[in-house]
Amino acid sequence: MLRGKRVTLRSVERDDMKRFHELERNVELVLLADGHWQPTPLAAIEKDFEKHLDREEKAWFVIEVGGVVIGGCGLHHMHRRDGSTEFGIGIYDPEYVGKGYGREAIGLLLRWAFQVENWRRVGLTTLACNERAIQCYRALGFVEEGRMREQAFFGGQYVDVLQMGMLRREWEARQP
């Protein structure tokens, strides 16, 4: 379990599936974070959870604030030989959006990724129109590395997708 001042990151448990199913109803927030949404039955979410229990291809955490699950974050596309992974995050409870919880969660995740898991590089992709997320990523030290033009369909139009990344040495240079 990773604890910050206001945010706790912990492993995803079977009991969390019902809450994630509830949070999925916030379509606009899911679309901003994941780029796509479709209605998913709780049984399918639970089945997907079971399917991934034995795999080590991603590390996913629940984001909790005061005991309330507000979203999730984690690492995926893990390439140990290269020391490179990607991260994703979603705050799906509208009451907690834009209040710094995501930034704190990412900070905890990066500390774990670089100091404990020994990743050399953490990357991400995000919609170019997701200005709040891009501002947060830049404030944390992520650098834009590329742009895939009109890569995603969002809000009735094709939008660019940004590739951003951070190296461990860049993260270390920002630590107090």
N, C-alpha and C positions, 0 to 999 in steps of 0.2 A: 504494500500500500504506500502510495506517495502522497504526502500531505503538504499543502501550502498554507497560506494565511486563511484563505476562504474556501479553497478547493481541495478535494480529495480525489485521487485517481486510484481505482481498485480494479481487480479483475472482474470481468463480466461473468455473472452467475445466471443459472437457469431462471431464477426468480425475477431477473431483470427483464426478461423477454416481454412480459405484459406491459411494463412501463415503456419500453422501446416501441411497442405496438401503438400505445397511446400517443407517444411523441411523434410518430410517423404521420399523424393526422395534420400536423403543421406543414402542409404541402410546400408553401413558399420557402420555409427555412430548409426543408429537405432538398428542394431543388437547388438552392444556393450552395449548399454544402456538397451534394452528390451529383448535381447536374441532371438527375432524372428521378422520377417518382412513379410508382404505380401502387395501387392498393394491394396490400399483402396480408393474407390471413395470419392470425396469431400462430396457427399450426405450422405454417410455412416458416415463420421466423424461428420457432422452436426447433424445427427439423434442421434448419441451417445451422443453428447453434450446436446441435448434436453432431452434425457432419464435420464441423471444424474443431471439435474437442481434441482430437489426436494430432492435428497438424501444427507444425511450428512455422508456418509460412507468414504468420502475422501475429502481432502482439496488440491486443485491443483492451482498452480500459473504459470503465464507466466514469463519467465526470459527475461527482456529487457535490452539492452545496448544502450544508446543514442537513444532511441525510436525504436530500431530494436528488434523484437522478435527473440531470438536465441535458445529457447528451453523452457522447463518447469520443475518444480519440485513440490513436494508436499508430503503429508502424505496419507497413505492408511492402510488397515487392522487395523483400530482403535478399541482398546479395552479399553473403559473408566474404567471399573471396575478394570482392571489390571494396568491401567496407562501406557499402552504400545501401540506403533504404529510403523509402518515402513515408511521409506521414499524412494523416488525414484527421480532421476534427469536424464535429457537428454539434452545435448547441441548438437543440430543437424545442426548448421550452421558451416561448416568447417573453416570459417574465424575466429571463436571465440574459437576454441578448443585449449587447452594447454596454455591458456593465463591467467589463474587464475579466470576467470569469474564463473566457476562452484564452485570453492572453496568459493568465496565470496557469491554466492547464497545459498550454503549449510549453511554457517555461519549465514546468515540472517534467514533462515528457522529454524535452531536450536534455535536461540534466541527467535523467535516467539513460537516455540513448547514448550520450557521449561519455559519461563518467562510469556507468555501470556496464552497459552493453558494448562499449568500445566501438561504436560506429564512427566512421571517418567523415561521412557525408549524410545529411538528411535533406531530402528534396520534397517538393510538393507541386501539385498543379491546382490551379483555381481559375474560375471564370474571370475574364478581364473586367467584367462589369460588377464584380463583387468587391466594391471599393472598401468597405469596412474591413473585410478579411485582408486585403492587400495592404492596407494601412497598418494593421496589426502585425502582419508578417514582416514588413519592412522595419517596424519599430523594434522587433525582436532580433533583427539582423539578417533576415533572409534577403537574398539578392536575386533580382530577375535575371534568369539565364537564357530565356528564350520565349518565343511567342508562336503559338500555332494558330494561324489565321483562320477564322470562321470554323473552328474545330467542333464547337458544340452548338446545339439548338436550344435556346433559352428565351423565354418570354416572347415567343413568336418570331424570333429572328436568329440568324447564325451569329455567334459571338466568338471572339478570340479566347484562347486558353493560355494562361501564363504558366511557364515552368520557373520555379524559384528553388533556390537551394542555399544551404549553409554548410560550411566545413567546420570540423571540430575546432581547428585553430582559430577560426573567426569567432566561434562561440566562446572559447576560452578567453580571447582578448576582451570580450565584453563583460566578463565576470568581475565582480568587485574583489 
